[in-house]
């Protein structure tokens, strides 16, 4: 649907967002014969000459990649068809077992089926990177069970598209060689089965008729629009879905959040480093102490932006970026801060978060030295926020079917996590989407909602402090 096509007045299901949650719901429901409309704020970026470049990352990231929390954590929030999968590392992890044990949500079968369909598997050892393998071996020598990270990535896809597998740190800017699976592919499937996709459509708020959802309202091409629907699924990510709910007078949205707060620990030595290699090919999970480690380095042109905030020594090491060894720390951070209606984002570290970070940093230092890095060269880059999540939490704002207090209004993205996932999120979101779509497909179609009154449903939940 081009920007010049009028939006339909109504749909069985409106899906807001086209990332893994929205794509999964839209594909399954369209296959089940439901009339689905997907509203995506961003544009189609695949195939554009700038996709996967530094310029491209600025163009399709919120605030040109300059989105920060008040504490200085940089958050990269892509707006495009396919959502954050347009800029991810292609890493896959099974849903955490605590999701079933503590919250009664069993995603194992759905995740296994999706992983099999998409061919999720580690990269072959000869493509995973020699330096990354050296880091993993150093960790193993220190008693840590590092493993080859499963990936939504298949080198053969590049060959099928007439390109060559060319994955390095730059692939986090967008996959130019086509090796990574992209949620936009499931949007393509949904459209092939009758769903409609509208890009450049920014949903501002949800409409209600009493305690029943009635549709959405927003802007497209500078003009307002309203679409009526008796089922609405918000899938705009950990930031976007909470913002829409806040504007819809659901005050608990965005109160507290997780971020899987992340940093990289760097060291330099005489041997080639892992910057030019595929990111996150080897990992180590430590659920007991609340952190994950993985082989990862900033892209060449982004490295100095982080190093400059540390000091002149790390900045001067830019000249030997190709000899740098990088280990990512991903924390299982506690719920804190939140998204505020005035646009601010806060994510302070708690005492427990700092303790986890200090512990993980010491482990990384030992690994890097074991892998051949010079002890004097080791430093920790400033923190970044990689997975904004847990802003519309299961068990608080959502029931186990991901429905809000408003009948027919659901959320399906990283915002629903009840706590920090502390691992790659995409497979868990896809499994949640499959589970939700199956639930919705099993429901009888309701009569179309009547236009709502001007009053929106309020919330009994607490507001931000």
C-alpha positions, 0 to 999 in steps of 0.5 A: 500500500503506497502513501497515496492509497487510502487506509481502509475504514475497518479491519478484523485485526489492526496490528501496530508495528511490523517487528517480530511480534507484529509480523508473527501475529499478522502472518498467522492470522492472515493465513487463518483468513482474518482481515489484517491491517498492519500499520508501520511507522517506518518505511521499507528499507530493504534494497535501498542503496543506503540500507546497512550503511552508517548513513542508513542507520541514522536515517531509520533510527529514532532521533538519528540514533541519538536517543539517550536515557537521562543517564546517558544510555544510548538506545538504537530504536529502528523504524522500518518494516521488520522493526529491530530485526533490520539491525540485529545481530541475528542471534537466537535464544530459546525462551527462558525457563523462568517464563513458564515456571514463574509466569505460567507461559510455556513457549518451548514448543512454539519456539522449537517449531519456529527455530526449525522453520527458519533454520536457526543454528550456529554458524559453521566454525570456519565462518564464526571467526578465528578471534571470536573462537580464541575468546571462547577458548580463553573463557573455556580455559577459565572454566566457563562453558562458552557455546556457539550461539544459534543464529537466524543466519544462513550463509546460503541465503547470500548465495541464493540472492547472488551475493556473498556472505559478508558479515562483520560488525557492520551487519548491525547497521543492516544486513546487506548480504541477505544472510539474516532472516528479517521479520519483513519476510513474514510481513511479505507472507502476510501480504501474500495471504491478504493482509494489508501493510501501510507504512508511514502510519504513526498510531497516536492512540487506541480508541475504546467503547467502554471497556471494549477496544474500538480502533486506533487513531493516528497520522499518515502523510500529515493527515489524520486517520481512524481505523475501526477494529474489534481487535488491536495488537500493539507491537511497536516495541518496548518504547512504542507500545508503552507510549501509545498506551500512555496517550490512551490514558493507560497510566501504568504503561512505561512505569519501570522498564528493563533494558538488558543494559549492555557494554563492551569490554575491549583489549588489544593485542598482536593478533587480528581481532573480532571486529571484522568477524560476525557478531555474537558467534560465541556466548556464555550465559551466567543466570546465577549471577545475572549476565551474559557474555558474547563476542562482539565489537562496535563497528569501525566508525562507531568505535571512536564515538564510544572510546572518546567518552572513556579517554584518549588512550582508548581513542588512540587505539582506534588505529588498531581496531582490527586487532581489538578483542571485544566481549559484550556484557548483557546484564539481567538488569532490575526494573527501574526508571521508565518512559515518561509522557513528556518523552523522557526515558530514565534507566538508572542502575540499581545496586544489584545491577552495578554488582553484576556489572563489576563481576562481569567486567572482572571476568571479561578482563581475565578472558581478554588477557587469556586470549592475548590482550595487553592488560594495560589496553583493557577498558570498558565502553559506556553503557548502552541500552540494547533491549528496551522492554518490560514496560507493559508487563505480563502479570501487571498490565497484561494477562497470560494471553497478552490482553490488557484491561480493555477487551480486545486490546493486546500487546505483543513485543518486548514490552510484555516481558515481566522482567529482563530477558538477559538474552537475544529476544527475537525467538521469544517474541516470535513464540509469543506472537504465535501463541497469541495469534493461535488464541485470536484465531480460535475466537469467534469474530465479534460484531464490528465495534461502534464508534467510541465516545469521546471519553477514553478508558482511564486506568486504575494503575498508578502514574509515574512518580 
